């Protein structure tokens, strides 16, 4: 039997997406006694999250000449976020094709292929 728990939410301020996701995960746990493992949102919402994540000052590191770039720097094409991780749970990002901008669902799907890490 498949058991799926879901909570529908909306970002109040997409520039604070990471704080809001963290708080929503705690709310999800309070409601269902399990952490979510899937974040479902539309493409435009993910594009905004990518933009804000990549341009946040604490995420930008200065590369010094003496420090070699990691192999991941050789990746061709744009790099996009694929997950959100806390010390308690990991959210895999999935596209919801009919979801409006800023709306998102947190889901816990017991039969998900997503590997859960024990903490």
N, C-alpha and C positions, 0 to 999 in steps of 0.2 A: 504494500500500500504506500503510495506516494504522499508524503506530508510536506506541504509548502506553506510557509508563513510569509506574509507580505504586508508592507506598510507604505502607503502613498504619501509623498511629501513634496515640498517645493522650497527651493533656496530663497531665503529672504534677501540675501546679498551674495550673488555668485562670486564676488571677489574674495569672500570668506568661505569658499566651498569646502576647504579642508576642515576648518573648525566646525562648520555645520554638519559635515558628514560624520565627524567624530561624535558630536552631540547626538545626532540621529541614531548612530549605532548604539549608544548607551540607552536611548529611549526604546529602541527595538528590543534590546536585552531586557529592559524593565517590563516590557509588555509580554514578550514570548519566552523569557528565560533561556534564550539561545541567541547567539550573535548572528547577524546576517552574513551571507557569503557571496551575494550578487548585488551589484548596483546596476539598475536598469534606468537608462536615460536616453534622450534623443541625441542625434549627431551634433546639433548646434550647441547643446549643453556641454557635451564632451569637448567640442572645439573651444568653448569659453574656458573650461577647466584647464585644458592644455595650455592655453594662452596665459592664464593667470599663474599656473604652476611654473611655467618656464620663465616667467618674467619676475617672479617674486625674489626680492633681493637676497634672502637667505638661501635660495636655491642656485644662485649664480656664484660660481667659484672662479677665481683668477688662476689661470694656468701659467706657471712659471716655466721658463725655458729648461731648467734642470729637471723638471718633473715630466716623465714621459706620459703621453696620453694613453688611456686604457684602450684595449682592442675594440671596445664598443664604439669608439670614435670613428672607426672605419666603416660604420654602417652607412650604406647609401640610402638617401631619401630621408624624409622627416621621421623623427622619433615621437611617438605618442604615448601617453600614459595608458597602462593596461590594468592597473590595480591600485588599490588604496590599502595600506597596511598599517595596523596599530600593533601594540604589544598583545592584544587579545584576539584579533581576528584579521582576516584578509578579505577584501571585497574585489571580486573580478568585475571589470566593466563590461557590460553587455548593452547592445543597441536596442532601444525601443523605438521602432519606426514611427509610431503615431503619437509620441509624447511631445508635448509643448515645451518651449524653452524654459529652463529652470525647474521643470518638474522631474522628479525621480522616484523610483521605488526601491526600497531595500527589501531583499528577499532572502529567506533561508530555505534552500532546497536540499533536503536530505539525500536525494539521488543525484545531485550535481556531480559532474566530473571534476570539479575543482577540488584540489587537494587542500585539506585543512591541516594547519600546522598546530601542534600542541604547544602550549605556552607554560 
